[in-house]
């Protein structure tokens, strides 16, 4: 018998260079738990429809369990001649059980076997990453609680815009990562459809029970079109898109904090254990973890492009090109999951530099928009109020003063008889108190959001390092 699963058709052995070129065992060996689970479910299904006896199925299931133990204990010897993890496991089964081991592949192809294993792996990875993201959300929530009373300058166009509570800022990232979790959960619905039993592309004439296997493996549905199954990698591209967006959110956060740790911004203090120094400049404290977070995003987005380009020119059903999907999927997940894992304790231990922030908080006219809205509330048309406040800012810049430093008579020209109301909203502290819309940085709104997120994320809250 040929060691190839397809060797009967060929008269000459495969060239060694071809074996090295076509192998995937160097990267798909990590699919062994999923391959064994799916194979055990397949064996039990074959017994349920009478293709195997119950005793035969249980011998196969037990032998597969032994093979898993061998792999986990480092006793599996890998060879490029056996191409992939699926063939390695089947070959090991045949060595143990002989002809009985050769019966396992009945009613399936490597085409539907591979995609089923990858779906199981993606499903497991989604569940793992969801937990890591929840932990990162808890880290931001912890920082929000700890820095609840700190007021930060909010930026647009990297220019000071309006005051915001530090807690409001932190909760913005909690929201972003919540959307990431929801995207993953939605992606999981399309992953969680059984492909096994579609065989090579047209199904099989054998009386298999695909719904039995779906139940065994926890799939919520069964793929309806056998031709679609072996070419379908939509779920993989969608998964890596979700990973790419998570990476982009992480990169945006990292970029912001890299800026905020500079002497020029001097807004946040990173924990020493998450920074590095310079080999030549003894004073340096470099945010290398944040820089690598930003840098690794390019890698993840590159994997998404890899998959899309891989899929764009393929005709229907299986093509060997699809073997190249797994390195992109695996590395994208590894990169994102490791980044999220290191981000959580970094965030949990970070501190806002309260005194430095407060020293400069009145710079940049953060109360200008609240002043404009005060004028609007007192009957001044919006565009008129906007133009008036813009003129006042220009006047303050020429005098090197703040809006609150302008004399009272200056406000009388804007609001005759009502000038006193202006001083209730001038200054950052007063401007902060003026906010009131739902979802705003108003202290009462932020308190409500903090309470809501504490309730949502209270389970396993001790996981934050």
BABA-367036 format. One line per 2 residues: number of its first residue (from 0); their letters; for each residue x, y, z of C-alpha. Coordinates in steps of 0.001 Angstrom, whole numbers. Layout:
<atoms>
NUM = a = X Y Z; ...
</atoms>
This chain:
<atoms>
0 = xx = 0 0 0; 1246 3465 -858
2 = xx = 1795 5836 2070; -74 8441 15
4 = xx = -3818 8553 488; -4109 8877 -3281
6 = xx = -1145 6689 -4367; -3020 3962 -6230
8 = xx = -3390 6057 -9369; 349 6708 -9820
10 = xx = 3128 4477 -11128; 6061 6635 -10022
12 = xx = 6801 7906 -6503; 6435 11579 -5741
14 = xx = 9589 13566 -6286; 11214 14658 -3034
16 = xx = 11169 18297 -4149; 7405 18035 -4744
18 = xx = 6903 16576 -1269; 8791 19476 251
20 = xx = 6953 22018 -1883; 3453 20702 -1224
22 = xx = 3669 19749 2459; 1600 21588 5058
24 = xx = 2489 19536 8134; 4947 22261 9159
26 = xx = 2023 24550 9971; -1218 22528 10041
28 = xx = -93 20144 12793; -1766 22509 15243
30 = xx = -5119 21262 13892; -4650 17834 15494
32 = xx = -7214 18331 18323; -9884 19410 15854
34 = xx = -9038 16633 13377; -9294 13986 16074
36 = xx = -12577 15368 17445; -14113 15460 13981
38 = xx = -12818 11972 13146; -14247 10518 16351
40 = xx = -17631 12074 15573; -17414 10726 12000
42 = xx = -16652 7217 13277; -19647 7245 15619
44 = xx = -21832 8461 12763; -20650 5612 10524
46 = xx = -21701 3192 13238; -25085 4896 13637
48 = xx = -25899 4233 9953; -24502 703 9918
50 = xx = -21318 1258 7911; -19266 392 10999
52 = xx = -20314 -1733 13927; -20537 2 17298
54 = xx = -17522 -1988 18484; -15485 -938 15454
56 = xx = -16380 2680 15979; -15363 2609 19626
58 = xx = -12036 986 18754; -11399 3797 16281
60 = xx = -12467 6450 18798; -10196 4972 21456
62 = xx = -7244 4688 19079; -7698 8310 18009
64 = xx = -7585 9276 21677; -4296 7425 22024
66 = xx = -2904 9210 18974; -3853 12546 20504
68 = xx = -1982 11613 23663; 1067 10656 21572
70 = xx = 996 14041 19814; 630 15947 23072
72 = xx = 3533 14032 24603; 5775 14627 21595
74 = xx = 5780 11051 20320; 4429 11793 16835
76 = xx = 7132 11810 14154; 6304 14178 11323
78 = xx = 7293 13597 7705; 6802 15693 4597
80 = xx = 6009 12435 2766; 2689 12357 4668
82 = xx = 1860 15928 3640; -478 17104 6398
84 = xx = -1788 16434 9893; -4835 14615 8554
86 = xx = -2717 12014 6768; -389 11660 9750
88 = xx = -3301 10847 12032; -4856 8438 9541
90 = xx = -1516 6682 8991; -1042 6325 12749
92 = xx = -4568 4893 13023; -3869 2336 10299
94 = xx = -654 1274 12051; -2689 572 15160
96 = xx = -5820 -968 13659; -4884 -2186 10189
98 = xx = -7827 -2491 7807; -10228 -1128 10426
100 = xx = -8240 2112 10417; -8635 2270 6638
102 = xx = -12422 2382 7063; -12485 5743 8861
104 = xx = -12281 7886 5740; -15470 6361 4347
106 = xx = -17962 9002 3209; -15634 11969 3489
108 = xx = -12850 13650 1515; -9875 15604 2710
110 = xx = -11670 18578 1141; -14549 18563 3620
112 = xx = -12330 17164 6374; -9903 20087 6177
114 = xx = -12556 22797 6120; -14334 21161 9070
116 = xx = -11131 21075 11093; -10391 24723 10288
118 = xx = -13932 25724 11267; -13565 23926 14589
120 = xx = -10241 25698 15140; -11690 29107 14229
122 = xx = -14661 28494 16516; -12341 27633 19416
124 = xx = -10195 30680 18627; -13194 33017 18600
126 = xx = -14211 31773 22038; -10680 32243 23363
128 = xx = -10334 35723 21903; -13714 36791 23254
130 = xx = -12427 36065 26762; -9222 38015 26132
132 = xx = -11150 41021 24820; -13474 40951 27834
134 = xx = -10387 41011 30039; -9043 44035 28154
136 = xx = -12403 45770 28584; -12173 45148 32332
138 = xx = -8705 46700 32350; -10031 49894 30730
140 = xx = -13017 49861 33101; -10638 49548 36059
142 = xx = -8618 52509 34762; -11840 54481 34258
144 = xx = -12938 53833 37844; -9534 54723 39245
146 = xx = -9231 57958 37247; -12914 58895 37409
148 = xx = -12364 62516 38453; -9549 63368 36007
150 = xx = -10466 65800 33224; -8566 65446 29963
152 = xx = -8360 67657 26900; -10274 65969 24106
154 = xx = -8795 66271 20632; -9981 66477 17062
156 = xx = -7447 66901 14248; -4884 66478 17082
158 = xx = -5912 69947 18305; -7485 70619 21684
160 = xx = -11243 70594 21311; -13388 70064 24439
162 = xx = -12877 68714 27950; -13691 65068 28633
164 = xx = -13586 62894 31703; -10777 60314 31697
166 = xx = -13441 57730 32477; -15357 58747 29354
168 = xx = -12179 58331 27328; -11530 54855 28755
170 = xx = -15112 53767 28134; -14734 54709 24474
172 = xx = -12266 51817 24154; -14589 49538 26106
174 = xx = -17206 50302 23451; -14810 49638 20567
176 = xx = -13777 46268 21948; -17410 45406 22625
178 = xx = -18154 45890 18933; -15173 43675 18172
180 = xx = -16624 40973 20417; -20028 41303 18779
182 = xx = -18460 40996 15324; -16704 37817 16400
184 = xx = -19933 36396 17811; -21709 37175 14550
186 = xx = -18846 35654 12547; -19107 32524 14717
188 = xx = -22644 31935 13413; -21330 31430 9892
190 = xx = -18370 29399 11126; -20649 27100 13094
192 = xx = -22075 25266 10072; -20905 21691 9477
194 = xx = -19030 21018 6246; -18164 17348 6853
196 = xx = -20069 14916 4645; -19987 17081 1546
198 = xx = -17127 14777 474; -15013 15950 -2481
200 = xx = -17636 18234 -4021; -20828 16316 -4916
202 = xx = -21683 14486 -1714; -21651 10685 -1397
204 = xx = -23845 7728 -2337; -23325 6229 1118
206 = xx = -26135 6707 3686; -24246 9058 6014
208 = xx = -26007 11206 8623; -24514 14689 8592
210 = xx = -26924 15983 11222; -25622 13318 13630
212 = xx = -22082 14675 13194; -23283 18267 13571
214 = xx = -24851 17425 16914; -21747 15543 18063
216 = xx = -19495 18500 17272; -21821 21270 18438
218 = xx = -22493 22776 15017; -25749 24711 14808
220 = xx = -26406 23825 11179; -25280 21726 8217
222 = xx = -23987 23218 4964; -26717 22864 2346
224 = xx = -24680 22730 -857; -21877 20197 -1195
226 = xx = -20292 22043 -4121; -20011 25217 -2096
228 = xx = -18389 23516 891; -14924 22659 -374
230 = xx = -14330 26089 -1936; -15808 28100 926
232 = xx = -13332 30172 2889; -15692 33092 3439
234 = xx = -15656 32289 7139; -11847 32482 7208
236 = xx = -11738 35837 5423; -14458 37191 7717
238 = xx = -12592 35956 10790; -9350 37616 9699
240 = xx = -11278 40807 8873; -12570 40807 12459
242 = xx = -9001 40265 13664; -7803 43118 11449
244 = xx = -10318 45547 12921; -9322 44511 16452
246 = xx = -5697 45119 15490; -6588 48536 14082
248 = xx = -8350 49485 17318; -5303 48338 19268
250 = xx = -2999 50277 16948; -5030 53473 17327
252 = xx = -4870 53148 21109; -1141 52426 20995
254 = xx = -448 55415 18756; -2341 57704 21143
256 = xx = -534 56475 24230; 2847 56641 22481
258 = xx = 2165 60352 21935; 849 60801 25470
260 = xx = 4032 59379 27006; 6219 61977 25281
262 = xx = 7621 64954 27156; 5533 67181 24915
264 = xx = 2217 65587 26003; 3314 64065 29348
266 = xx = -186 62784 30013; 179 59130 30990
268 = xx = 2680 57006 32910; 3274 53462 31664
270 = xx = 4354 50705 34071; 8113 50120 33967
272 = xx = 7672 46400 33396; 5979 47098 30057
274 = xx = 8678 49438 28733; 12303 49115 27662
276 = xx = 15399 51304 27755; 18085 52422 25355
278 = xx = 21430 50702 24883; 23141 54092 24636
280 = xx = 20867 56734 26220; 20486 55989 29951
282 = xx = 17509 58277 30498; 15174 56633 27979
284 = xx = 11926 54828 28819; 10608 53537 25526
286 = xx = 7009 52332 24924; 8167 49317 22883
288 = xx = 5068 47222 23654; 2875 49973 22225
290 = xx = 5131 50423 19212; 5037 46703 18445
292 = xx = 1267 46743 18922; 1107 49399 16243
294 = xx = 3604 47575 14028; 1997 44144 14236
296 = xx = -1246 45578 12897; 354 45796 9452
298 = xx = 1032 42083 9640; -2574 41225 10476
300 = xx = -4029 43472 7770; -1545 41898 5361
302 = xx = -2963 38471 6171; -6443 39710 5272
304 = xx = -5184 40891 1904; -3390 37545 1490
306 = xx = -6677 35669 1889; -8687 37927 -382
308 = xx = -6121 37720 -3168; -5847 33958 -2644
310 = xx = -9593 33528 -3151; -10210 35985 -5947
312 = xx = -9202 33802 -8903; -10322 30329 -7830
314 = xx = -12928 28327 -9794; -15613 26398 -7925
316 = xx = -14805 23503 -5565; -11444 22663 -4035
318 = xx = -8128 23904 -5405; -4788 23270 -3736
320 = xx = -4257 27028 -3490; -6504 26859 -410
322 = xx = -3746 25117 1518; -2196 28586 1762
324 = xx = -5079 29922 3861; -3914 28435 7137
326 = xx = -629 30307 7704; -2507 33601 7335
328 = xx = -5362 32533 9630; -3074 31090 12286
330 = xx = -635 33985 12402; -3346 36648 12364
332 = xx = -4983 35022 15383; -1703 34450 17204
334 = xx = -649 38055 16673; -3945 39580 17811
336 = xx = -4485 37279 20783; -965 37875 22113
338 = xx = -1356 41626 21657; -4668 41701 23507
340 = xx = -3197 39551 26271; -292 41939 26872
342 = xx = -2440 45064 26500; -4750 44217 29425
344 = xx = -2172 44320 32254; -460 47326 30679
346 = xx = -3728 49281 30725; -4607 48066 34213
348 = xx = -1317 49409 35608; -1136 52693 33679
350 = xx = -1694 56034 35433; -2752 59456 34221
352 = xx = -385 62231 35292; -2974 64248 37175
354 = xx = -815 67233 38145; 745 67677 34694
356 = xx = -2666 67436 33038; -4202 69953 35455
358 = xx = -1339 72456 34937; -2176 72820 31257
360 = xx = -5874 72045 31239; -7000 75639 30753
362 = xx = -4842 75999 27649; -6443 75720 24237
364 = xx = -9892 77244 24905; -11566 73936 25831
366 = xx = -14558 75947 27109; -15190 77782 23815
368 = xx = -17861 75417 22512; -19722 75490 25835
370 = xx = -19640 79302 25676; -21126 79185 22189
372 = xx = -23892 76856 23381; -24574 79161 26327
374 = xx = -25161 82020 23890; -27445 79775 21823
376 = xx = -29422 78826 24924; -29936 82525 25574
378 = xx = -31377 83289 22165; -28342 84001 19987
380 = xx = -28525 82245 16575; -26021 79399 16274
382 = xx = -23968 80871 13430; -23882 84260 15135
384 = xx = -22772 82674 18398; -20094 80669 16562
386 = xx = -18702 83779 14879; -18789 85790 18109
388 = xx = -16916 83204 20137; -14382 82794 17334
390 = xx = -13733 86527 17538; -13335 86335 21310
392 = xx = -10801 83510 20978; -8815 85608 18505
394 = xx = -8926 88516 20965; -7716 86292 23816
396 = xx = -4874 84973 21692; -3718 88531 21007
398 = xx = -3864 89335 24733; -2446 85955 25811
400 = xx = -5344 85347 28166; -8222 82946 28712
402 = xx = -11889 83553 27897; -12691 83763 31592
404 = xx = -10124 86589 31946; -12074 88962 29669
406 = xx = -13821 91779 31585; -17510 91479 32476
408 = xx = -18450 94395 30228; -17188 92395 27263
410 = xx = -19918 89828 27875; -22585 92528 28189
412 = xx = -22105 93301 24507; -23093 89715 23710
414 = xx = -25834 89163 26285; -27124 92479 27592
416 = xx = -28345 92017 31171; -27342 88341 31199
418 = xx = -23567 88487 31336; -23489 86645 34667
420 = xx = -24670 83394 33057; -21492 83271 30989
422 = xx = -19300 82830 34056; -21248 79701 35010
424 = xx = -19820 77830 32039; -16391 79468 31557
426 = xx = -13358 77490 32675; -12858 73782 32091
428 = xx = -14542 72659 35320; -17679 74667 34545
430 = xx = -17666 73625 30904; -17551 69996 32011
432 = xx = -20590 70451 34247; -22551 71963 31366
434 = xx = -22737 68722 29362; -26028 66881 29626
436 = xx = -26860 64880 26456; -27150 61096 26533
438 = xx = -23807 59432 25843; -21860 62615 26552
440 = xx = -18980 63182 28938; -21397 64665 31511
442 = xx = -20429 63243 34929; -23908 61836 35507
444 = xx = -23876 60169 32094; -20440 58706 32683
446 = xx = -21489 57380 36093; -24425 55602 34475
448 = xx = -22183 54074 31812; -19640 52959 34409
450 = xx = -22368 51222 36391; -23748 49546 33276
452 = xx = -20336 48246 32209; -19511 47028 35712
454 = xx = -22646 44908 35559; -21911 43645 32042
456 = xx = -18297 42755 32800; -18566 41684 36447
458 = xx = -18048 37970 35731; -14453 36813 36100
460 = xx = -13395 40354 36957; -10391 38974 38861
462 = xx = -8750 37942 35568; -7127 41330 34992
464 = x = -3450 40932 35826
</atoms>
